[in-house]
Amino acid sequence: MELKFSRIQFTPDLMPADITGTAILQVGPETLQRKITFSPGPVFRQMLLADEINRTPPKTRAALLEAMQEQTVTGAEGTHQLDEPFVVLATQNPIEQEGTYPLPEAQLDRFLFPLAIEYPSRDDECRIVAEHSFTPLDKLETVLSREEILRFREAWPTFPPHRTSLTMPCDWPAPRARLTRARRRTSRNGSGGAPARAPLSSSYSRAGRGPPCEGRFNVACEDVATVASPVLRHRLVRTFRVEADGKTTDDIISQLLKDVPRDGE
């Protein structure tokens, strides 16, 4: 995609300045005057991979909060704007493993989707072993440029809702708001309610407009239902009773989709 990429290996001894950058005292070779300058960290890229993000204590992970929300970094010499587009990808280990720290809700909420990657099947694993190679990546061809990505992003909000789209009437803001509000009303029976960010631009508004890219030019209620589980999965906190019953957040969301009306309060 012709984007500037960087990778951060999150470890227990990683410091916030290792992510955002640090102030450096420099001395002019001729004037011998001292000057503090800002040396940007690896977060100043267009695509950032935070590898094993939950191996770092919360203090260090907090350095990503401003960047992921505001696309800025505040430090020496004021506030610095990050390049566009700015995308953060992260991997994490199961929190049952030693030396891991659960991500707080404030940080989980800044990610659009959580992807649960299970072990491959026997046939897939055999295929992985058979096709594994160390072929260099220099022969990869560009499929999408930065300029095209920015144009797509500008066109994204223009996908309109359509009350008769597909099979269900849809008032675009209503179903996503009803779904998250219903979760709060019934939180005593399942989980903590989804935050206000869930039905806003960082989740439903962007994710729900994805299916129209398949050939339609409007957003339908089916689109909201399609993205409900990946958008809300990491934004719901299960109660002890629900965990004891073996219910997952996907089970709760599936029940919500059946209970919440699509075309009215």
RAHU-V100400 format. One record per residue. RES is the residue in one letter. SS is DSSP state (hx for helix, st for strand, lp for the rest). PHI is phi as a letter, one per 30 degrees, with the letter a starting at -180 (* if undefined). PSI is psi in whole degrees, 0 to 359 (none if undefined). Layout:
res=RES ss=SS phi=PHI psi=PSI
res=RES ss=SS phi=PHI psi=PSI
//
This chain:
res=M ss=lp phi=* psi=6
res=E ss=lp phi=h psi=36
res=L ss=lp phi=c psi=151
res=K ss=lp phi=d psi=126
res=F ss=st phi=b psi=143
res=S ss=st phi=b psi=156
res=R ss=st phi=b psi=135
res=I ss=st phi=c psi=124
res=Q ss=st phi=d psi=109
res=F ss=lp phi=d psi=124
res=T ss=lp phi=b psi=164
res=P ss=lp phi=d psi=335
res=D ss=lp phi=c psi=9
res=L ss=lp phi=d psi=139
res=M ss=lp phi=c psi=157
res=P ss=lp phi=e psi=322
res=A ss=hx phi=d psi=337
res=D ss=hx phi=d psi=345
res=I ss=hx phi=c psi=307
res=T ss=hx phi=d psi=330
res=G ss=st phi=k psi=174
res=T ss=st phi=b psi=159
res=A ss=st phi=d psi=134
res=I ss=st phi=b psi=134
res=L ss=st phi=d psi=117
res=Q ss=st phi=c psi=149
res=V ss=st phi=c psi=125
res=G ss=lp phi=d psi=132
res=P ss=lp phi=d psi=334
res=E ss=lp phi=c psi=312
res=T ss=lp phi=d psi=342
res=L ss=lp phi=i psi=21
res=Q ss=lp phi=d psi=141
res=R ss=st phi=d psi=139
res=K ss=st phi=b psi=135
res=I ss=st phi=c psi=122
res=T ss=st phi=b psi=157
res=F ss=st phi=c psi=126
res=S ss=st phi=c psi=109
res=P ss=st phi=d psi=145
res=G ss=lp phi=c psi=185
res=P ss=lp phi=d psi=348
res=V ss=lp phi=d psi=343
res=F ss=lp phi=d psi=65
res=R ss=lp phi=b psi=171
res=Q ss=lp phi=d psi=336
res=M ss=st phi=b psi=121
res=L ss=st phi=c psi=129
res=L ss=st phi=c psi=116
res=A ss=st phi=c psi=97
res=D ss=st phi=d psi=129
res=E ss=lp phi=h psi=56
res=I ss=hx phi=d psi=333
res=N ss=hx phi=d psi=13
res=R ss=hx phi=c psi=357
res=T ss=lp phi=c psi=140
res=P ss=lp phi=e psi=158
res=P ss=hx phi=e psi=328
res=K ss=hx phi=e psi=318
res=T ss=hx phi=d psi=319
res=R ss=hx phi=d psi=333
res=A ss=hx phi=d psi=342
res=A ss=hx phi=d psi=341
res=L ss=hx phi=d psi=346
res=L ss=hx phi=d psi=311
res=E ss=hx phi=d psi=319
res=A ss=hx phi=d psi=319
res=M ss=hx phi=d psi=333
res=Q ss=hx phi=c psi=312
res=E ss=hx phi=c psi=348
res=Q ss=lp phi=h psi=37
res=T ss=st phi=b psi=162
res=V ss=st phi=b psi=123
res=T ss=st phi=c psi=125
res=G ss=st phi=a psi=218
res=A ss=lp phi=d psi=141
res=E ss=lp phi=i psi=28
res=G ss=st phi=j psi=209
res=T ss=st phi=c psi=134
res=H ss=st phi=c psi=132
res=Q ss=st phi=d psi=136
res=L ss=lp phi=d psi=157
res=D ss=lp phi=d psi=155
res=E ss=lp phi=c psi=145
res=P ss=lp phi=d psi=154
res=F ss=lp phi=c psi=118
res=V ss=st phi=b psi=134
res=V ss=st phi=c psi=122
res=L ss=st phi=c psi=144
res=A ss=st phi=b psi=147
res=T ss=lp phi=c psi=151
res=Q ss=lp phi=b psi=153
res=N ss=lp phi=d psi=157
res=P ss=lp phi=e psi=135
res=I ss=lp phi=d psi=353
res=E ss=lp phi=d psi=342
res=Q ss=lp phi=d psi=155
res=E ss=lp phi=d psi=141
res=G ss=lp phi=i psi=26
res=T ss=lp phi=c psi=153
res=Y ss=lp phi=b psi=126
res=P ss=lp phi=d psi=141
res=L ss=lp phi=d psi=134
res=P ss=lp phi=d psi=161
res=E ss=hx phi=d psi=325
res=A ss=hx phi=d psi=326
res=Q ss=hx phi=d psi=320
res=L ss=hx phi=e psi=323
res=D ss=lp phi=d psi=340
res=R ss=lp phi=d psi=349
res=F ss=lp phi=d psi=142
res=L ss=lp phi=d psi=309
res=F ss=lp phi=b psi=142
res=P ss=lp phi=c psi=128
res=L ss=lp phi=c psi=116
res=A ss=lp phi=d psi=112
res=I ss=lp phi=c psi=112
res=E ss=lp phi=d psi=173
res=Y ss=lp phi=d psi=144
res=P ss=lp phi=d psi=160
res=S ss=lp phi=d psi=172
res=R ss=hx phi=d psi=315
res=D ss=hx phi=d psi=319
res=D ss=hx phi=d psi=322
res=E ss=hx phi=d psi=321
res=C ss=hx phi=d psi=322
res=R ss=hx phi=d psi=322
res=I ss=hx phi=d psi=315
res=V ss=hx phi=d psi=320
res=A ss=hx phi=d psi=325
res=E ss=hx phi=c psi=2
res=H ss=lp phi=d psi=135
res=S ss=lp phi=a psi=171
res=F ss=lp phi=c psi=42
res=T ss=lp phi=d psi=128
res=P ss=lp phi=d psi=156
res=L ss=lp phi=c psi=9
res=D ss=lp phi=d psi=351
res=K ss=lp phi=c psi=2
res=L ss=lp phi=d psi=142
res=E ss=lp phi=c psi=147
res=T ss=lp phi=d psi=129
res=V ss=lp phi=c psi=343
res=L ss=lp phi=a psi=130
res=S ss=lp phi=c psi=165
res=R ss=hx phi=d psi=319
res=E ss=hx phi=d psi=321
res=E ss=hx phi=d psi=321
res=I ss=hx phi=d psi=316
res=L ss=hx phi=d psi=325
res=R ss=hx phi=d psi=320
res=F ss=hx phi=d psi=321
res=R ss=hx phi=d psi=324
res=E ss=hx phi=d psi=327
res=A ss=hx phi=d psi=340
res=W ss=hx phi=e psi=310
res=P ss=lp phi=d psi=350
res=T ss=lp phi=d psi=352
res=F ss=lp phi=d psi=116
res=P ss=st phi=d psi=157
res=P ss=st phi=d psi=157
res=H ss=lp phi=b psi=117
res=R ss=lp phi=d psi=340
res=T ss=lp phi=c psi=16
res=S ss=lp phi=d psi=136
res=L ss=lp phi=h psi=235
res=T ss=lp phi=c psi=348
res=M ss=lp phi=b psi=137
res=P ss=lp phi=d psi=148
res=C ss=lp phi=b psi=118
res=D ss=lp phi=c psi=106
res=W ss=hx phi=e psi=309
res=P ss=hx phi=d psi=335
res=A ss=hx phi=d psi=308
res=P ss=hx phi=d psi=322
res=R ss=hx phi=d psi=322
res=A ss=hx phi=d psi=320
res=R ss=hx phi=d psi=322
res=L ss=hx phi=d psi=314
res=T ss=hx phi=d psi=323
res=R ss=hx phi=d psi=325
res=A ss=hx phi=d psi=324
res=R ss=hx phi=d psi=322
res=R ss=hx phi=d psi=322
res=R ss=hx phi=d psi=329
res=T ss=lp phi=c psi=20
res=S ss=hx phi=d psi=332
res=R ss=hx phi=d psi=341
res=N ss=hx phi=c psi=354
res=G ss=lp phi=b psi=300
res=S ss=st phi=a psi=176
res=G ss=st phi=d psi=146
res=G ss=lp phi=d psi=154
res=A ss=lp phi=d psi=142
res=P ss=lp phi=d psi=170
res=A ss=lp phi=d psi=337
res=R ss=lp phi=d psi=336
res=A ss=lp phi=e psi=312
res=P ss=lp phi=d psi=4
res=L ss=lp phi=c psi=195
res=S ss=lp phi=d psi=332
res=S ss=lp phi=d psi=355
res=S ss=lp phi=b psi=271
res=Y ss=hx phi=d psi=317
res=S ss=hx phi=d psi=324
res=R ss=hx phi=d psi=311
res=A ss=hx phi=d psi=321
res=G ss=lp phi=d psi=340
res=R ss=lp phi=d psi=3
res=G ss=lp phi=d psi=312
res=P ss=hx phi=e psi=325
res=P ss=hx phi=e psi=340
res=C ss=hx phi=d psi=348
res=E ss=hx phi=d psi=0
res=G ss=lp phi=k psi=347
res=R ss=lp phi=c psi=165
res=F ss=lp phi=b psi=28
res=N ss=st phi=a psi=168
res=V ss=st phi=c psi=134
res=A ss=lp phi=c psi=167
res=C ss=hx phi=d psi=329
res=E ss=hx phi=d psi=327
res=D ss=hx phi=d psi=320
res=V ss=hx phi=d psi=317
res=A ss=hx phi=d psi=325
res=T ss=hx phi=d psi=321
res=V ss=hx phi=c psi=359
res=A ss=hx phi=e psi=313
res=S ss=hx phi=d psi=308
res=P ss=hx phi=d psi=332
res=V ss=hx phi=d psi=322
res=L ss=hx phi=c psi=347
res=R ss=hx phi=e psi=316
res=H ss=hx phi=c psi=2
res=R ss=hx phi=c psi=359
res=L ss=lp phi=c psi=137
res=V ss=st phi=c psi=117
res=R ss=st phi=d psi=142
res=T ss=lp phi=d psi=167
res=F ss=hx phi=d psi=323
res=R ss=hx phi=d psi=320
res=V ss=hx phi=d psi=319
res=E ss=hx phi=d psi=320
res=A ss=hx phi=d psi=329
res=D ss=lp phi=d psi=354
res=G ss=lp phi=i psi=17
res=K ss=lp phi=d psi=137
res=T ss=lp phi=c psi=168
res=T ss=hx phi=d psi=330
res=D ss=hx phi=d psi=325
res=D ss=hx phi=d psi=319
res=I ss=hx phi=d psi=317
res=I ss=hx phi=d psi=321
res=S ss=hx phi=d psi=320
res=Q ss=hx phi=d psi=322
res=L ss=hx phi=d psi=318
res=L ss=hx phi=d psi=331
res=K ss=hx phi=d psi=328
res=D ss=hx phi=d psi=328
res=V ss=lp phi=d psi=128
res=P ss=lp phi=d psi=148
res=R ss=lp phi=c psi=336
res=D ss=lp phi=b psi=38
res=G ss=lp phi=l psi=168
res=E ss=lp phi=d psi=none
//
